[in-house]
Structures are given as C-alpha cells and as structure tokens.
Amino acid sequence: MTEIEEGKTAAITSYILIIGVLIAMSMNAEKKNTFASFHIRQSLGLSITFVSLGLIISNFDSLMISATMWFFVSILWVYGIFSAVKGETKPVPLLGGWFQKAFNSI
C-alpha cells in the first residue's frame, strides 16, 4: 500500500500530456516505484498514440475523423487518470497491455 501512495504523485503527473511524462520519469528515476512506472508506461504510450494518430489523421482534413480520434484518446486518458487516482494498475483498454510490453525498460 505504501508503494502506491509513494508513486501516486508521479503516476498522476504522467498523464499531463508529454510534459507530465517527462516530469514523472525524472521523479521516478532515482527510486523506482513499480506503480509509478506502470502509469508512466501507460501515459507515454497514450501520448505517442495521440501524436501518431494526429499526424496521420491531419492529412484527411475531416472533422468527423478528428473528433473520433480525440474522443478515443480522451476516453483512454481519463481511464488511465482515474486508475492512477484510485491506486489501481489496470491497463487502458485495447492498447495498455502492448504499452507495458513496448516500454518495459521504463
């Protein structure tokens, strides 16, 4: 339980766009906290997904496609933030397990 409480600040901070990921990574650099690391991997994956989808979807110039992407990523972000606030380590739906494997070194 104390590990969750110690890592909660870094975990929640990591969901503040890409800047929060970088801040949380530096907060978690010295004394690795598994709870914080879990959420840093999730939020890093979400940030990369957001930027990647944004670059691809911007070529279509369609409000419906852009709004769908924003909605999809926003739902996943909210899910991740609430998971961090509650002290849970539930991966975000669809992509969370992959984020854990892809960013295993964090």
N, C-alpha and C positions, 0 to 999 in steps of 0.2 A: 504493500500500500504506500509506503514512503517513497518508493521509486516513482510511482505515478505522480504523487504530489510534487516531488522534486523536478520532474520532467514536464509538468503541465504547462508552465510558462513558455518554455521553448516549443512545445507541441502546438500551442495555440498561436504563438507568434509566427510559426512556419506557414500558416495559412494566409498571411498578409502578403499576397502576391509574391513575386520573385524576391523582392527585398526582404520579406519576412523569412523566406527560406534561407537566405544568406545569413541573416542575423541569427536565426535559430541554429544554423550549422556552427557558427562561431560560439554560441552559448553552450553547445553540446560537444565542443571539440576537446576540451580538457578531460572532463569526467563524463565518459559515455553513459548515457541513460537510454536504456532499450525502449522505453515508452516514447521519449522524445525522438529517438532515431526512427521509430516506426512512422510517426506522423510527419517527420521531415521527408522521408521517402515518399509518402503519400502526396504531400503538398508539392514536392519537386516534380513528381510525375504529372500532377494536375497542371502545374504551371507550364511544363513542356508541352503537354497535350493542348492547352489553351493557345499557346503561341503557334504551334504547328498547325492546328486546325484553322486558326486565324489567318495564317499566311496562305493556306490552300483555299479557304472559303472566300477570301478577299478578291480572288480572281473572278468569282461568279457574279459579283455585284447584285446580289439578291437579298432583299430584306428578310424574306422567309427563311432562307438558308442560314443567314447570320443570326437571326433571332433563335433558331433551333439550336445552333451551336452554343450561344450564350446561355440558353435555358439549360441545356445538357450539362455544361461545365459548372454553372452556378449551383445546380442541384447536387452535383458531386462535391463541390466545395463546402456547401452547407452541411452535407452529410459528414464530411471529414471534420469540420469545426465542431459540430455537436458531439461527435465521437471523442474528440480530444477533451472537450469540456466535461463530458461525463466520465472520463478516465477509462475509456474503452479502447481496445486495439482491434477494431473491426475495419477491414479494408473497404475502400469505396467500391460500390458495385461496378461490375464489368472489368475495370482496369486495375483495381487495388492489388490483387494478387500478383499481377505482372509487374507493377511498380516495385513491390517488395523484392522480387527476384532480380529485376533490372538494376536496382540501386542498392544491392545487398552490401556494398562496401561502405555505405554511409552509416 
